[in-house]
Amino acid sequence: LKIANHLAHIARHYVRVGAVEMAEIDALCRKLDPKEPRTMGRRNRDRLDQFDDAENVRRLLDFPRAEAARACRLANPLRRAKGMERALAVSLLISTGLRIKNLRSIHLTRNLRRTAARVFVVFDRTESKNGTDLEIELPVETVALLDRFLTDFRADIPGQDGPYLFPGQDGGPKSDNAMRQAVNASLRKWTGLTVSPHLFRHIIAKIVVERDPSLYVAVSRHL
């Protein structure tokens, strides 16, 4: 299944096959899924335990605001832009639960939709892991970061002529490794937390459900 998923990733993002062919490839990958119950590994369970501490929860949720403030104090335009990029990426991880593949490949016109003051992140079924359409409304604080990044900072990042929210140097989407490193390293440096992009899905579910157990089903459906 892992090999099939890697090949599907190559077909989608590098070969850029058509939507019909991509849907057929995705259907084949789903047929290979053994449908066995998936459990969290010991390492991720240990990392999730960090958020039994209310102060660690506060540090994580406050990170986008704090990182944006740090970025704005920097004199170097590229470092400023990279700081705002990190702040926005973490804010999106917190508010959407997107997988890193979708996060790093957000297309400015295809995956962002505005309706008056509301902003949605949208992916069609060919772009999502489970083959369903996604539409997630962003909270106002994430929209504010998004607008500041697009208006004042993104133009200073190499590859900004490309169509992706988080551009790589070649104009394509930021690489998987670059996105992971940007998130992991900055969180470790400024909060002392060890967090991977994928772990955000578990962290936010834990925070929400522990505050209001009645939201368990809603969180599960969202993720």
C-alpha positions as a LaTeX table, in Angstrom:
\begin{tabular}{lrrr}
\hline
Residue & $x$ (\AA) & $y$ (\AA) & $z$ (\AA) \\
\hline
Leu1 & 0.00 & 0.00 & 0.00 \\
Lys2 & 2.83 & 2.43 & 0.84 \\
Ile3 & 4.47 & 1.82 & $-2.54$ \\
Ala4 & 1.14 & 2.37 & $-4.30$ \\
Asn5 & 0.57 & 5.61 & $-2.40$ \\
His6 & 4.06 & 6.85 & $-3.29$ \\
Leu7 & 3.40 & 6.11 & $-6.96$ \\
Ala8 & 0.05 & 7.89 & $-6.76$ \\
His9 & 1.83 & 10.93 & $-5.25$ \\
Ile10 & 4.29 & 10.93 & $-8.17$ \\
Ala11 & 1.44 & 10.63 & $-10.66$ \\
Arg12 & $-0.48$ & 13.53 & $-9.09$ \\
His13 & 2.30 & 16.03 & $-8.37$ \\
Tyr14 & 5.09 & 15.23 & $-10.85$ \\
Val15 & 3.57 & 13.43 & $-13.84$ \\
Arg16 & 0.38 & 15.51 & $-13.37$ \\
Val17 & $-1.98$ & 12.96 & $-14.90$ \\
Gly18 & $-5.55$ & 13.97 & $-15.65$ \\
Ala19 & $-8.35$ & 13.96 & $-13.09$ \\
Val20 & $-10.05$ & 10.87 & $-14.56$ \\
Glu21 & $-6.85$ & 8.80 & $-14.55$ \\
Met22 & $-5.97$ & 10.07 & $-11.07$ \\
Ala23 & $-9.36$ & 8.99 & $-9.74$ \\
Glu24 & $-8.74$ & 5.49 & $-11.11$ \\
Ile25 & $-5.30$ & 5.35 & $-9.47$ \\
Asp26 & $-6.76$ & 6.51 & $-6.15$ \\
Ala27 & $-9.47$ & 3.84 & $-6.39$ \\
Leu28 & $-6.79$ & 1.17 & $-6.89$ \\
Cys29 & $-4.90$ & 2.43 & $-3.83$ \\
Arg30 & $-8.05$ & 2.24 & $-1.73$ \\
Lys31 & $-8.57$ & $-1.38$ & $-2.81$ \\
Leu32 & $-5.08$ & $-2.20$ & $-1.52$ \\
Asp33 & $-5.84$ & $-0.81$ & 1.93 \\
Pro34 & $-6.15$ & $-3.78$ & 4.33 \\
Lys35 & $-8.68$ & $-1.81$ & 6.42 \\
Glu36 & $-6.97$ & $-2.97$ & 9.59 \\
Pro37 & $-7.49$ & $-0.81$ & 12.69 \\
Arg38 & $-4.68$ & 1.71 & 12.98 \\
Thr39 & $-3.17$ & 2.47 & 16.34 \\
Met40 & $-0.91$ & 5.31 & 17.40 \\
Gly41 & 2.77 & 4.45 & 17.81 \\
Arg42 & 4.50 & 4.69 & 21.18 \\
Arg43 & 6.56 & 7.71 & 20.14 \\
Asn44 & 3.49 & 9.72 & 19.15 \\
Arg45 & 1.67 & 8.66 & 22.33 \\
Asp46 & 4.59 & 9.98 & 24.37 \\
Arg47 & 4.55 & 13.24 & 22.43 \\
Leu48 & 0.81 & 13.56 & 22.93 \\
Asp49 & 1.34 & 13.26 & 26.69 \\
Gln50 & 2.99 & 16.69 & 26.59 \\
Phe51 & $-0.50$ & 18.14 & 26.25 \\
Asp52 & $-1.71$ & 16.83 & 29.57 \\
Asp53 & 0.01 & 20.01 & 30.78 \\
Ala54 & $-2.25$ & 23.06 & 30.35 \\
Glu55 & 0.78 & 25.35 & 29.94 \\
Asn56 & 1.96 & 23.33 & 26.94 \\
Val57 & $-1.50$ & 23.61 & 25.41 \\
Arg58 & $-1.35$ & 27.38 & 25.88 \\
Arg59 & 2.12 & 27.58 & 24.29 \\
Leu60 & 1.00 & 25.63 & 21.25 \\
Leu61 & $-2.21$ & 27.58 & 20.68 \\
Asp62 & $-0.41$ & 30.90 & 21.19 \\
Phe63 & 2.47 & 30.01 & 18.85 \\
Pro64 & 1.05 & 31.57 & 15.63 \\
Arg65 & 0.51 & 34.94 & 17.34 \\
Ala66 & 3.91 & 34.85 & 19.08 \\
Glu67 & 5.78 & 33.74 & 15.95 \\
Ala68 & 4.15 & 36.48 & 13.86 \\
Ala69 & 5.19 & 39.06 & 16.48 \\
Arg70 & 8.78 & 37.76 & 16.46 \\
Ala71 & 8.86 & 37.84 & 12.66 \\
Cys72 & 7.73 & 41.45 & 12.48 \\
Arg73 & 10.66 & 42.51 & 14.68 \\
Leu74 & 13.24 & 41.09 & 12.23 \\
Ala75 & 15.11 & 43.44 & 9.91 \\
Asn76 & 15.87 & 40.94 & 7.14 \\
Pro77 & 12.92 & 40.74 & 4.68 \\
Leu78 & 13.41 & 37.02 & 3.91 \\
Arg79 & 13.65 & 36.03 & 7.57 \\
Arg80 & 10.57 & 38.15 & 8.31 \\
Ala81 & 8.64 & 36.41 & 5.54 \\
Lys82 & 9.76 & 32.96 & 6.66 \\
Gly83 & 8.64 & 33.72 & 10.21 \\
Met84 & 5.20 & 34.77 & 9.02 \\
Glu85 & 5.06 & 31.68 & 6.84 \\
Arg86 & 5.71 & 29.48 & 9.90 \\
Ala87 & 3.08 & 31.34 & 11.91 \\
Leu88 & 0.48 & 30.82 & 9.18 \\
Ala89 & 1.39 & 27.16 & 8.65 \\
Val90 & 0.95 & 26.33 & 12.35 \\
Ser91 & $-2.28$ & 28.33 & 12.52 \\
Leu92 & $-3.63$ & 26.30 & 9.60 \\
Leu93 & $-2.55$ & 23.03 & 11.22 \\
Ile94 & $-4.34$ & 24.00 & 14.42 \\
Ser95 & $-7.53$ & 25.21 & 12.77 \\
Thr96 & $-7.95$ & 22.68 & 9.95 \\
Gly97 & $-6.24$ & 19.40 & 10.84 \\
Leu98 & $-4.95$ & 19.20 & 7.26 \\
Arg99 & $-2.41$ & 16.54 & 6.43 \\
Ile100 & 0.99 & 17.95 & 5.47 \\
Lys101 & 0.57 & 16.87 & 1.85 \\
Asn102 & $-2.47$ & 19.13 & 1.52 \\
Leu103 & $-1.05$ & 21.92 & 3.68 \\
Arg104 & 2.12 & 22.38 & 1.67 \\
Ser105 & 0.30 & 22.19 & $-1.68$ \\
Ile106 & $-2.48$ & 24.74 & $-1.02$ \\
His107 & $-3.03$ & 26.41 & $-4.40$ \\
Leu108 & $-3.88$ & 30.10 & $-4.20$ \\
Thr109 & $-6.81$ & 29.95 & $-6.64$ \\
Arg110 & $-7.87$ & 26.30 & $-6.57$ \\
Asn111 & $-7.78$ & 25.60 & $-2.82$ \\
Leu112 & $-8.67$ & 28.98 & $-1.28$ \\
Arg113 & $-12.20$ & 30.31 & $-1.69$ \\
Arg114 & $-13.53$ & 33.62 & $-0.38$ \\
Thr115 & $-17.17$ & 34.49 & 0.25 \\
Ala116 & $-17.43$ & 38.05 & 1.55 \\
Ala117 & $-15.33$ & 38.05 & 4.76 \\
Arg118 & $-15.28$ & 34.25 & 5.02 \\
Val119 & $-12.38$ & 32.14 & 3.72 \\
Phe120 & $-12.49$ & 28.41 & 3.06 \\
Val121 & $-9.81$ & 25.83 & 2.30 \\
Val122 & $-11.23$ & 23.41 & $-0.26$ \\
Phe123 & $-9.89$ & 20.21 & $-1.81$ \\
Asp124 & $-11.73$ & 17.97 & $-4.23$ \\
Arg125 & $-11.78$ & 14.24 & $-3.77$ \\
Thr126 & $-8.81$ & 13.68 & $-6.09$ \\
Glu127 & $-6.63$ & 15.72 & $-3.72$ \\
Ser128 & $-7.69$ & 14.18 & $-0.40$ \\
Lys129 & $-6.38$ & 11.00 & 1.17 \\
Asn130 & $-9.78$ & 9.41 & 1.77 \\
Gly131 & $-11.27$ & 10.35 & $-1.60$ \\
Thr132 & $-13.86$ & 12.84 & $-0.31$ \\
Asp133 & $-14.31$ & 16.56 & $-0.93$ \\
Leu134 & $-13.03$ & 18.85 & 1.84 \\
Glu135 & $-14.31$ & 22.33 & 2.71 \\
Ile136 & $-13.06$ & 23.93 & 5.92 \\
Glu137 & $-13.84$ & 27.48 & 7.01 \\
Leu138 & $-10.89$ & 29.30 & 8.55 \\
Pro139 & $-11.28$ & 31.15 & 11.87 \\
Val140 & $-10.85$ & 34.92 & 11.86 \\
Glu141 & $-7.37$ & 34.83 & 13.43 \\
Thr142 & $-6.10$ & 32.48 & 10.72 \\
Val143 & $-7.69$ & 34.63 & 8.01 \\
Ala144 & $-5.92$ & 37.66 & 9.46 \\
Leu145 & $-2.55$ & 35.88 & 9.31 \\
Leu146 & $-3.29$ & 34.65 & 5.78 \\
Asp147 & $-4.11$ & 38.15 & 4.54 \\
Arg148 & $-1.04$ & 39.70 & 6.18 \\
Phe149 & 1.19 & 37.00 & 4.70 \\
Leu150 & $-0.21$ & 37.42 & 1.20 \\
Thr151 & $-0.20$ & 41.21 & 1.29 \\
Asp152 & 3.08 & 42.02 & 3.01 \\
Phe153 & 5.40 & 39.00 & 3.18 \\
Arg154 & 4.96 & 36.27 & 0.56 \\
Ala155 & 6.56 & 38.41 & $-2.18$ \\
Asp156 & 9.91 & 38.16 & $-0.32$ \\
Ile157 & 10.04 & 34.34 & $-0.50$ \\
Pro158 & 11.87 & 32.63 & $-3.41$ \\
Gly159 & 9.36 & 30.98 & $-5.73$ \\
Gln160 & 6.67 & 33.53 & $-4.96$ \\
Asp161 & 5.79 & 33.76 & $-8.66$ \\
Gly162 & 4.34 & 30.26 & $-8.43$ \\
Pro163 & 0.68 & 29.52 & $-7.61$ \\
Tyr164 & 1.15 & 27.93 & $-4.18$ \\
Leu165 & 0.52 & 29.55 & $-0.81$ \\
Phe166 & 3.78 & 28.07 & 0.53 \\
Pro167 & 6.14 & 28.21 & $-2.46$ \\
Gly168 & 9.25 & 26.16 & $-3.01$ \\
Gln169 & 12.25 & 27.78 & $-4.66$ \\
Asp170 & 11.30 & 26.37 & $-8.07$ \\
Gly171 & 7.80 & 27.86 & $-7.92$ \\
Gly172 & 6.21 & 24.54 & $-7.04$ \\
Pro173 & 4.86 & 23.71 & $-3.58$ \\
Lys174 & 7.21 & 23.70 & $-0.60$ \\
Ser175 & 8.81 & 20.28 & $-0.19$ \\
Asp176 & 7.62 & 17.84 & 2.45 \\
Asn177 & 10.94 & 18.03 & 4.31 \\
Ala178 & 11.09 & 21.82 & 4.22 \\
Met179 & 7.57 & 22.13 & 5.62 \\
Arg180 & 8.21 & 19.59 & 8.38 \\
Gln181 & 11.47 & 21.26 & 9.35 \\
Ala182 & 9.90 & 24.72 & 9.45 \\
Val183 & 7.18 & 23.52 & 11.82 \\
Asn184 & 9.20 & 21.12 & 13.97 \\
Ala185 & 12.29 & 23.26 & 14.53 \\
Ser186 & 10.50 & 26.52 & 15.35 \\
Leu187 & 8.10 & 24.87 & 17.79 \\
Arg188 & 10.96 & 23.12 & 19.55 \\
Lys189 & 12.99 & 26.32 & 19.73 \\
Trp190 & 10.30 & 28.64 & 21.06 \\
Thr191 & 7.99 & 26.34 & 23.04 \\
Gly192 & 10.17 & 23.34 & 23.94 \\
Leu193 & 7.54 & 21.05 & 22.38 \\
Thr194 & 8.33 & 18.12 & 20.10 \\
Val195 & 5.55 & 18.11 & 17.53 \\
Ser196 & 5.32 & 16.78 & 13.99 \\
Pro197 & 2.78 & 18.18 & 11.49 \\
His198 & 0.74 & 14.96 & 11.54 \\
Leu199 & 0.56 & 14.96 & 15.34 \\
Phe200 & $-1.50$ & 18.16 & 15.21 \\
Arg201 & $-4.51$ & 16.06 & 14.20 \\
His202 & $-4.26$ & 14.08 & 17.44 \\
Ile203 & $-3.36$ & 17.09 & 19.58 \\
Ile204 & $-6.33$ & 19.19 & 18.51 \\
Ala205 & $-8.70$ & 16.24 & 18.90 \\
Lys206 & $-7.36$ & 15.70 & 22.44 \\
Ile207 & $-7.70$ & 19.38 & 23.38 \\
Val208 & $-11.21$ & 19.75 & 22.00 \\
Val209 & $-12.64$ & 16.49 & 23.35 \\
Glu210 & $-11.14$ & 16.97 & 26.82 \\
Arg211 & $-12.76$ & 20.41 & 26.99 \\
Asp212 & $-16.10$ & 19.20 & 25.63 \\
Pro213 & $-16.60$ & 15.41 & 25.28 \\
Ser214 & $-19.86$ & 15.99 & 23.37 \\
Leu215 & $-17.75$ & 17.17 & 20.40 \\
Tyr216 & $-16.09$ & 13.75 & 19.95 \\
Val217 & $-18.21$ & 12.79 & 16.92 \\
Ala218 & $-17.85$ & 16.22 & 15.31 \\
Val219 & $-14.06$ & 16.16 & 15.69 \\
Ser220 & $-13.86$ & 12.61 & 14.36 \\
Arg221 & $-15.89$ & 13.56 & 11.27 \\
His222 & $-13.80$ & 16.68 & 10.72 \\
Leu223 & $-10.54$ & 14.73 & 10.80 \\
\hline
\end{tabular}
